[in-house]
Amino acid sequence: MSTFTYTPRGVCSIKLDFEIDGDIVKNVRFTGGCNGNTQGISKLVEGMRVDDVIARLKGVNCNGRGTSCPDQLATALELAKKEL
């Protein structure tokens, strides 16, 4: 299992921690952001394959910002894949 920390850009959350076990996403924790939404995202992606999470969340836009907390999670997962 590998642990990762990512600093989101362009969103309200300030830190994103997660683990990847094989190709499975685990223990996603956002610091900051819309608490209910980030908790929901975390619970929904728990146990999903990395590529499936990226495919579903990449490009989600929050109020015209060009990104969102889900999009930032997808970006973080893409970067983490390169390190594995």
N, C-alpha and C positions, 0 to 999 in steps of 0.2 A: 504494500500500500504506500502511495506517495501523497504527501501533504503539500498544498500550494497556497500561497497568499498573493492576491492581486489587488492593485489600487485602481478602482474604477475611475473612468474619466467622463465628464459631462453629465453626471447623475448625482442624486442626493446621497447615495451610499458612499462611504469613504474607504471601506475595506471589504474584501471578499476572501473568505477562507473555504477551502474544500479539499476533499481527498478523492483520489482515483485508485480503485482496487481492480487491477486488470484493465478492463475498459468500462468499469461501472463507477458512476458518480456517487459519492457518499459525503455526508456531513457538511452540507453547504450552509455557510453562516455569513450573512451580510451584516455589516456594522453601519448603522445609519440607514437612510432611505425610509420609505413608507413601510413601517413595521409589519403590518398585516400582509401587504403584498409580497414583501421579501420572504416572510415566513411561508407563505403559500407557494411561492416559486421553489423554495428549498424542499418542501415536502413533496411537491409534484415531481421534481427531478430525481429525488432519492431513489437509487436502484436502477436508474435508466442508463443505457449505454451512452458514452460520451458523444458519439457521432449523432445519435438520435436527439440529444439535448441541443447540440449545436444546430441541427437542421430545423428544429422547432422554434428556437429562440432568436437565431441570428436575424437581425433587421427589425426587431420590434422597436417601435419609435414611441417615446414618451413626450407628448405635447410639443412636437416639432423640434425636439432637441437633436434629432438624428441618431439617437441611441436611447437606451433605457437600462434598467437594472437587469432584465432578462438578456438583452443584447450584450451587456457587459459580461455576464456570466458565460455566454457563448464565446466571446472573445477570449476570456480567461481560459476556457477549456481548450480553445485552439492553440493558445500559447503553451499550455501544459502538455498537450499531445506532442509538441516538438521536443519537450524535455524528457519524455519517457523513452 
